[in-house]
């Protein structure tokens, strides 16, 4: 009966049901009951086109991840475009650059750690296999929407707009820890990145468009 109530709180969406089901796998009846109460008490998030129950379900699955490293790798995936093939090597390099991995001395060790984390995230249905092979991974668009919402609370700024010509307003960037921008028409850039908390910057431009970045 508790499982049926949990499924109902997932809004009937398969991606929400499987992520929550995997998060609660092998958990006790008390833990299932606690998760059900958490889903019922969740504060609705207003994301256009996304049911609040679905958001709460995926957010719960994220909260049940066993390590901060896994949570960080999961959030790094939302920096990439919707339905894109995410290079796992990028997650390795970003993670090393941000010093996300404890007791890691070499990039090779970090690479092993990230591949193990990705495998666990796929087992949790928070990430998906890529048709391009094992060196890539994918993220369901609904899961990505939730990941972006969670990441925004940690200083992430993600903008993927084909018609965006200018950088976001400075006020929205100066507290950012990670920024990912993509546009086919981004033409004007700030003279300097005066963002004291920024650790990661990812830019994706149309390959046919000439981009000249300011020296600073």
Backbone bond lengths (Angstrom), bond angles and torsions (degrees), N, CA, C in turn:
res aa  C-N    CA-C-N  psi(-1)  N-CA   C-N-CA  omega(-1)  CA-C   N-CA-C  phi
1 X - - - 1.471 - - 1.527 113.10 -
2 X 1.323 116.52 -37.86 1.468 119.50 179.61 1.530 109.88 -65.83
3 X 1.334 116.45 -40.89 1.464 120.65 -179.98 1.524 111.03 -62.12
4 X 1.345 116.67 -38.77 1.465 120.14 178.27 1.521 110.73 -64.42
5 X 1.337 116.65 -39.64 1.462 120.32 178.04 1.531 110.92 -65.92
6 X 1.321 116.16 -39.58 1.462 120.48 177.87 1.528 110.04 -61.97
7 X 1.348 116.22 -45.46 1.466 120.23 178.99 1.523 111.15 -60.24
8 X 1.327 116.53 -38.72 1.467 121.00 178.92 1.531 110.03 -64.47
9 X 1.333 116.31 -39.70 1.466 120.12 179.72 1.533 111.83 -70.04
10 X 1.342 116.71 -15.14 1.468 120.75 176.95 1.531 111.70 -81.74
11 X 1.315 116.94 0.63 1.457 120.57 176.47 1.518 114.27 73.27
12 X 1.329 117.39 10.04 1.460 120.51 177.64 1.514 115.03 79.39
13 X 1.343 118.39 0.28 1.460 120.30 -178.56 1.525 109.68 -83.23
14 X 1.339 117.92 125.18 1.470 120.41 -176.48 1.523 114.07 -53.29
15 X 1.350 117.96 -42.73 1.461 119.09 -176.99 1.522 110.87 -62.73
16 X 1.334 117.50 -33.20 1.463 120.39 178.14 1.520 110.77 -73.44
17 X 1.330 116.34 -41.18 1.471 120.40 -178.36 1.525 110.78 -64.71
18 X 1.332 117.81 -44.54 1.464 119.40 -176.50 1.532 111.76 -70.94
19 X 1.341 117.57 -35.21 1.466 118.56 179.48 1.522 110.76 -68.46
20 X 1.329 117.03 -43.00 1.461 120.02 178.44 1.525 110.46 -68.39
21 X 1.341 116.72 -42.43 1.460 120.05 179.21 1.519 111.77 -58.66
22 X 1.334 116.67 -41.70 1.460 119.80 179.97 1.536 110.75 -71.14
23 X 1.338 116.72 -35.83 1.465 119.61 178.21 1.526 111.77 -63.74
24 X 1.339 116.58 -32.38 1.462 121.06 -177.16 1.520 113.22 -97.14
25 X 1.323 115.79 5.75 1.464 119.85 -179.86 1.534 110.67 -58.50
26 X 1.335 115.91 132.39 1.465 122.99 178.50 1.532 113.84 65.57
27 X 1.338 116.57 13.92 1.459 119.73 176.06 1.538 109.58 -85.64
28 X 1.323 115.70 159.07 1.462 120.72 -178.84 1.525 111.03 -77.53
29 X 1.332 115.58 167.57 1.461 120.20 177.70 1.525 110.86 -59.77
30 X 1.334 117.06 -35.24 1.461 120.29 179.38 1.531 110.94 -64.73
31 X 1.336 116.08 -39.22 1.465 120.30 179.67 1.520 110.85 -69.77
32 X 1.336 117.07 -37.27 1.464 119.96 174.56 1.529 110.41 -61.99
33 X 1.317 116.70 -43.56 1.461 120.73 -179.75 1.525 110.98 -64.26
34 X 1.340 115.95 -39.65 1.461 120.04 178.56 1.526 110.81 -65.14
35 X 1.343 116.70 -40.79 1.464 120.72 178.39 1.527 110.86 -64.62
36 X 1.345 116.27 -40.72 1.460 120.16 178.33 1.523 110.49 -60.37
37 X 1.331 116.39 -43.71 1.462 120.19 179.21 1.523 110.91 -64.78
38 X 1.340 115.98 -37.66 1.465 120.40 178.64 1.523 110.74 -63.89
39 X 1.327 116.71 -40.79 1.461 120.73 178.49 1.526 111.03 -65.37
40 X 1.329 116.61 -40.28 1.468 120.88 -178.80 1.527 111.63 -69.10
41 X 1.333 116.18 -32.06 1.457 120.35 -176.24 1.526 113.14 -92.09
42 X 1.325 116.34 -1.60 1.461 119.99 -175.21 1.529 110.75 -61.29
43 X 1.312 114.98 139.46 1.460 120.71 177.44 1.526 108.71 -79.32
44 X 1.337 118.89 123.01 1.470 120.84 -177.51 1.526 111.93 -59.83
45 X 1.324 115.97 138.90 1.461 121.73 175.77 1.522 108.62 -107.98
46 X 1.310 116.35 133.48 1.462 121.08 -176.72 1.525 110.25 -90.06
47 X 1.330 115.76 88.73 1.462 121.56 173.63 1.520 106.93 -114.28
48 X 1.328 118.67 116.37 1.467 120.81 -177.17 1.526 111.97 -52.28
49 X 1.324 116.24 129.65 1.454 121.63 176.72 1.514 114.67 81.52
50 X 1.332 117.21 2.56 1.466 120.11 -178.48 1.518 109.66 -122.77
51 X 1.326 116.20 119.58 1.463 121.97 179.46 1.529 109.73 -63.27
52 X 1.340 116.21 137.50 1.460 120.39 -177.32 1.524 111.93 -62.36
53 X 1.338 117.37 -31.94 1.466 120.44 178.28 1.529 110.53 -66.16
54 X 1.317 115.87 -38.36 1.464 119.98 179.00 1.526 109.60 -66.00
55 X 1.329 116.02 -42.82 1.470 120.04 177.89 1.528 110.11 -57.34
56 X 1.325 116.20 -48.57 1.464 120.61 -177.84 1.523 111.39 -61.70
57 X 1.328 116.28 -36.68 1.459 120.67 -179.20 1.521 111.35 -64.35
58 X 1.325 116.75 -47.79 1.460 120.53 -177.88 1.529 110.14 -71.34
59 X 1.322 116.98 -36.16 1.460 120.69 176.62 1.534 110.52 -61.67
60 X 1.330 116.71 -39.56 1.460 120.43 176.85 1.523 110.78 -63.71
61 X 1.330 116.56 -42.70 1.463 120.23 178.61 1.525 110.73 -60.32
62 X 1.332 116.66 -40.02 1.464 121.73 176.77 1.530 110.31 -62.64
63 X 1.317 116.77 -44.10 1.464 120.51 -177.31 1.525 112.08 -66.52
64 X 1.338 117.18 -23.44 1.463 121.78 -179.55 1.530 112.73 -85.35
65 X 1.332 117.76 -3.35 1.464 119.22 175.69 1.519 109.53 -61.14
66 X 1.323 116.18 142.88 1.461 120.08 -167.87 1.527 114.56 -78.77
67 X 1.327 118.57 -18.27 1.462 119.31 -175.60 1.521 111.28 -138.96
68 X 1.332 115.19 155.36 1.467 120.72 175.03 1.524 110.30 -66.67
69 X 1.329 117.25 -30.54 1.463 120.54 178.15 1.520 110.50 -62.56
70 X 1.334 116.93 -43.13 1.465 120.95 179.01 1.527 110.34 -64.80
71 X 1.328 116.85 -41.53 1.462 120.51 178.65 1.530 110.70 -62.90
72 X 1.332 116.67 -41.04 1.466 120.63 -179.54 1.526 111.45 -66.38
73 X 1.327 117.38 -43.45 1.469 120.61 178.32 1.523 110.83 -62.80
74 X 1.327 116.27 -40.53 1.461 120.95 178.20 1.531 110.49 -59.73
75 X 1.327 117.05 -46.05 1.467 120.30 -178.18 1.528 111.60 -69.22
76 X 1.329 118.12 -31.40 1.466 119.84 177.26 1.529 111.42 -60.43
77 X 1.326 116.73 -29.57 1.470 120.58 -178.19 1.526 112.40 -67.03
78 X 1.327 117.90 -22.51 1.467 119.03 -179.38 1.519 111.91 -78.03
79 X 1.336 117.65 -5.35 1.466 120.85 177.29 1.525 111.99 -74.25
80 X 1.330 116.09 -12.81 1.466 120.60 -176.41 1.529 110.54 -99.52
81 X 1.323 115.91 159.86 1.460 121.14 -174.62 1.527 111.46 -64.28
82 X 1.314 114.63 155.63 1.459 121.00 178.60 1.525 110.68 -57.91
83 X 1.321 116.19 134.64 1.458 124.20 176.35 1.534 112.91 65.04
84 X 1.321 117.03 20.10 1.464 118.97 -179.41 1.530 110.73 -89.10
85 X 1.318 115.07 160.06 1.460 121.58 172.84 1.523 107.47 -86.69
86 X 1.312 116.45 115.13 1.463 122.26 -173.55 1.521 109.07 -92.40
87 X 1.334 118.34 118.69 1.474 119.76 179.08 1.531 110.18 -68.74
88 X 1.319 116.64 123.19 1.457 119.91 179.44 1.525 110.63 -62.86
89 X 1.330 116.63 -30.13 1.464 120.04 178.36 1.528 111.45 -61.81
90 X 1.340 117.66 -32.29 1.463 120.17 175.96 1.524 110.17 -64.34
91 X 1.336 117.04 -40.15 1.463 120.51 178.38 1.526 110.17 -63.17
92 X 1.339 115.74 -36.85 1.461 120.08 177.49 1.525 110.20 -62.04
93 X 1.328 116.15 -50.84 1.469 120.37 -175.07 1.529 111.44 -68.34
94 X 1.327 116.67 -41.19 1.462 118.97 177.80 1.523 110.70 -64.41
95 X 1.326 115.93 -40.83 1.464 119.83 179.94 1.511 112.37 -64.88
96 X 1.343 116.87 -41.57 1.458 120.76 177.04 1.523 110.03 -64.33
97 X 1.339 115.21 -44.80 1.466 119.39 -179.21 1.516 113.00 -60.87
98 X 1.319 116.52 -34.83 1.460 120.79 -179.93 1.527 112.92 -93.06
99 X 1.323 116.15 2.93 1.467 122.08 178.03 1.531 111.46 55.43
100 X 1.319 114.36 50.89 1.463 120.05 -176.79 1.531 112.51 -83.62
101 X 1.335 116.62 -17.33 1.457 119.41 -170.71 1.527 111.12 -106.63
102 X 1.323 115.53 125.75 1.458 120.71 -179.44 1.525 110.55 -80.43
103 X 1.339 115.39 143.42 1.462 122.63 174.53 1.532 112.65 55.36
104 X 1.328 115.12 41.89 1.465 121.88 176.41 1.525 108.12 -115.80
105 X 1.344 116.83 125.58 1.461 120.87 -176.22 1.524 113.58 -105.01
106 X 1.343 117.72 -22.16 1.456 120.09 -176.61 1.526 109.67 -133.00
107 X 1.339 114.40 160.44 1.461 119.74 177.21 1.530 110.08 -65.18
108 X 1.322 117.04 -34.41 1.464 120.61 179.22 1.532 110.78 -61.26
109 X 1.332 116.45 -40.81 1.462 120.05 177.33 1.524 110.76 -66.00
110 X 1.326 115.71 -40.19 1.466 119.69 178.14 1.521 110.80 -64.05
111 X 1.336 116.81 -38.14 1.463 121.19 179.97 1.533 110.38 -62.59
112 X 1.312 116.73 -43.72 1.466 120.15 177.22 1.519 111.29 -61.58
113 X 1.327 115.28 -41.49 1.469 120.30 -179.35 1.525 110.47 -63.72
114 X 1.334 116.86 -44.48 1.466 120.59 -177.56 1.526 110.67 -66.02
115 X 1.319 117.70 -42.74 1.469 119.68 179.34 1.527 110.85 -62.55
116 X 1.327 117.20 -36.49 1.460 120.42 176.79 1.531 110.89 -67.46
117 X 1.336 116.45 -40.20 1.463 120.88 178.69 1.521 110.56 -65.02
118 X 1.341 116.46 -44.57 1.468 120.82 179.57 1.521 110.76 -60.45
119 X 1.319 116.64 -41.59 1.463 120.51 178.17 1.528 110.44 -59.88
120 X 1.331 116.95 -41.34 1.460 120.72 178.83 1.525 111.55 -68.51
121 X 1.329 117.09 -37.81 1.468 120.61 178.48 1.520 111.20 -66.80
122 X 1.328 116.61 -35.31 1.470 119.80 175.77 1.524 110.40 -69.20
123 X 1.302 116.66 -37.51 1.463 120.34 177.75 1.531 110.13 -64.54
124 X 1.333 116.18 -30.41 1.464 121.48 177.95 1.528 112.07 -84.50
125 X 1.329 117.19 -0.87 1.464 124.31 -179.32 1.531 112.97 65.93
126 X 1.330 117.40 15.86 1.453 120.38 174.35 1.523 110.69 -82.44
127 X 1.340 116.36 -21.82 1.452 122.18 171.27 1.524 108.68 -128.30
128 X 1.329 115.84 163.03 1.457 121.95 -175.44 1.527 110.43 -125.75
129 X 1.321 115.94 157.39 1.458 120.45 172.70 1.532 109.83 -65.09
130 X 1.319 115.29 150.04 1.460 121.50 175.24 1.515 109.73 -103.61
131 X 1.314 115.53 144.10 1.464 119.73 176.61 1.523 111.04 -71.64
132 X 1.343 117.02 -8.95 1.464 120.86 -179.29 1.524 112.68 -89.80
133 X 1.316 117.90 1.61 1.463 119.93 177.14 1.514 113.50 112.40
134 X 1.324 116.16 -177.84 1.454 122.05 -171.67 1.517 113.95 -76.82
135 X 1.328 118.39 -9.59 1.471 119.48 179.03 1.523 111.41 -87.00
136 X 1.321 116.69 -0.99 1.464 122.27 176.38 1.520 109.55 -123.84
137 X 1.322 114.88 163.14 1.457 121.23 175.79 1.521 107.35 -144.52
138 X 1.320 117.35 159.90 1.463 120.97 179.24 1.524 110.08 -127.38
139 X 1.323 115.08 162.71 1.460 121.50 179.30 1.527 108.52 -130.31
140 X 1.320 116.91 128.00 1.468 122.42 177.41 1.529 108.39 -57.17
141 X 1.342 117.51 139.65 1.461 120.05 -174.85 1.532 112.68 -61.16
142 X 1.339 117.59 -34.00 1.463 120.19 177.76 1.532 110.18 -69.06
143 X 1.331 116.22 -42.38 1.466 120.50 177.59 1.526 109.69 -63.05
144 X 1.334 117.35 -38.38 1.462 121.11 179.29 1.529 110.90 -63.54
145 X 1.327 117.61 -40.82 1.469 120.71 177.96 1.525 110.69 -58.40
146 X 1.323 115.89 -43.15 1.463 120.33 179.32 1.525 110.06 -67.59
147 X 1.327 116.84 -42.50 1.463 120.94 -179.86 1.528 111.04 -60.74
148 X 1.325 117.18 -41.51 1.468 120.48 178.59 1.521 110.15 -62.81
149 X 1.326 116.81 -42.70 1.457 120.85 179.99 1.533 111.22 -61.96
150 X 1.339 116.27 -43.27 1.466 120.16 177.62 1.526 110.09 -65.64
151 X 1.337 116.29 -43.16 1.462 121.10 -176.16 1.529 111.97 -66.51
152 X 1.326 116.97 -32.49 1.463 119.93 179.03 1.526 111.40 -59.05
153 X 1.320 116.52 -32.29 1.461 120.48 177.63 1.521 112.25 -71.51
154 X 1.336 116.38 -13.16 1.460 121.41 178.90 1.530 111.64 -109.03
155 X 1.326 115.97 15.23 1.460 120.11 174.31 1.508 115.73 92.73
156 X 1.346 118.67 14.71 1.458 120.84 177.26 1.529 109.81 -84.29
157 X 1.325 115.50 142.19 1.462 122.07 172.91 1.527 107.90 -127.49
158 X 1.332 117.00 114.93 1.467 122.21 -177.24 1.520 108.77 -121.39
159 X 1.337 117.30 121.65 1.457 122.20 179.60 1.530 109.39 -134.41
160 X 1.321 116.09 114.28 1.462 121.46 176.38 1.523 107.73 -123.36
161 X 1.335 116.04 93.65 1.458 121.59 -178.37 1.525 108.88 -134.98
162 X 1.316 116.30 122.63 1.465 120.28 -177.33 1.524 112.31 -61.60
163 X 1.335 117.15 -33.84 1.463 120.38 -173.54 1.527 112.92 -96.82
164 X 1.308 119.10 5.22 1.466 121.18 -178.86 1.528 109.97 -70.29
165 X 1.338 116.92 120.32 1.455 121.10 -177.08 1.523 112.47 -101.79
166 X 1.335 117.21 -25.09 1.460 120.45 -177.08 1.523 110.51 -123.37
167 X 1.311 114.81 158.93 1.454 120.16 175.40 1.526 110.04 -64.27
168 X 1.344 116.57 155.80 1.470 119.40 174.75 1.527 110.49 -59.76
169 X 1.312 115.83 159.61 1.453 120.82 178.88 1.528 110.58 -56.27
170 X 1.318 115.53 145.95 1.460 120.54 -176.86 1.528 111.58 -58.36
171 X 1.326 116.90 -36.96 1.466 120.50 -178.07 1.526 111.67 -59.34
172 X 1.335 116.99 -31.48 1.461 120.28 -178.73 1.514 112.10 -83.75
173 X 1.333 117.44 -8.91 1.467 121.19 -176.40 1.523 113.71 -108.77
174 X 1.327 117.95 -27.08 1.457 118.82 -167.19 1.528 113.95 -68.09
175 X 1.323 117.91 -15.85 1.465 120.64 176.16 1.529 111.84 -104.14
176 X 1.330 117.11 6.36 1.458 121.16 -174.93 1.524 111.94 -77.11
177 X 1.331 115.52 141.05 1.465 121.20 173.07 1.527 110.89 -98.15
178 X 1.331 117.11 -24.37 1.466 121.78 177.71 1.521 108.64 -143.94
179 X 1.333 116.09 134.54 1.465 121.76 179.52 1.516 108.76 -129.18
180 X 1.326 116.19 131.09 1.461 121.46 175.28 1.516 108.41 -130.27
181 X 1.327 116.25 117.87 1.465 121.64 -177.79 1.518 109.70 -123.86
182 X 1.321 116.12 138.74 1.458 120.75 175.68 1.520 109.00 -142.43
183 X 1.322 115.79 134.28 1.455 120.82 179.19 1.515 109.48 -162.41
184 X 1.331 115.82 151.07 1.452 120.27 174.22 1.524 111.20 -87.24
185 X 1.332 116.98 -11.27 1.457 119.27 -172.91 1.524 113.19 -129.91
186 X 1.338 118.55 18.76 1.459 120.55 -179.69 1.529 109.19 -67.94
187 X 1.328 116.07 112.44 1.463 120.85 -172.08 1.527 113.05 -114.69
188 X 1.334 116.31 -32.46 1.466 119.09 -175.31 1.525 110.25 -113.14
189 X 1.327 115.33 131.85 1.448 121.88 -178.06 1.529 109.52 -121.21
190 X 1.326 117.53 155.41 1.464 119.26 175.15 1.525 110.19 -67.23
191 X 1.332 116.62 151.55 1.466 120.16 -179.83 1.524 111.57 -66.77
192 X 1.326 116.12 -30.83 1.451 120.82 -179.39 1.525 108.43 -149.53
193 X 1.335 117.19 147.56 1.467 121.03 177.25 1.525 108.45 -91.44
194 X 1.305 115.07 95.39 1.459 120.14 -178.85 1.530 109.07 -95.56
195 X 1.318 114.79 62.51 1.462 121.31 -178.10 1.526 107.88 -120.26
196 X 1.314 118.49 93.47 1.472 121.62 -171.15 1.524 114.95 -62.60
197 X 1.337 118.89 -22.91 1.462 121.09 -177.02 1.532 112.93 -98.29
198 X 1.327 117.05 -1.17 1.457 120.48 -174.13 1.527 111.69 -70.05
199 X 1.338 116.38 126.31 1.460 122.64 178.09 1.529 111.98 -113.37
200 X 1.343 117.01 -26.39 1.461 120.69 -173.10 1.524 109.40 -139.94
201 X 1.330 115.85 127.15 1.463 121.62 177.52 1.518 108.91 -127.63
202 X 1.323 116.33 122.33 1.467 121.41 178.42 1.531 108.54 -124.04
203 X 1.344 115.80 124.27 1.462 121.45 179.91 1.522 109.05 -120.52
204 X 1.319 116.14 134.74 1.464 121.03 177.64 1.522 108.37 -129.79
205 X 1.339 115.66 117.23 1.459 121.21 -177.31 1.515 110.29 -115.25
206 X 1.319 114.94 161.76 1.458 120.58 171.27 1.526 108.19 -65.04
207 X 1.320 117.18 127.46 1.468 120.61 -176.42 1.526 112.49 -64.17
208 X 1.338 116.62 -18.33 1.460 119.74 -179.47 1.527 112.36 -87.56
209 X 1.346 115.95 -5.92 1.452 120.17 -176.22 1.526 110.20 -103.30
210 X 1.325 116.21 128.11 1.460 120.44 178.82 1.527 108.99 -74.50
211 X 1.334 115.96 127.56 1.451 120.98 -179.01 1.529 109.68 -119.67
212 X 1.322 115.91 124.96 1.453 121.29 175.90 1.522 107.87 -117.03
213 X 1.333 116.04 113.68 1.453 120.37 -179.07 1.535 109.43 -92.38
214 X 1.330 117.22 142.12 1.476 120.31 177.82 1.527 110.40 -60.21
215 X 1.328 117.73 148.90 1.473 121.42 -177.92 1.524 112.83 -56.76
216 X 1.321 117.93 -31.20 1.467 121.21 -176.02 1.521 113.03 -89.18
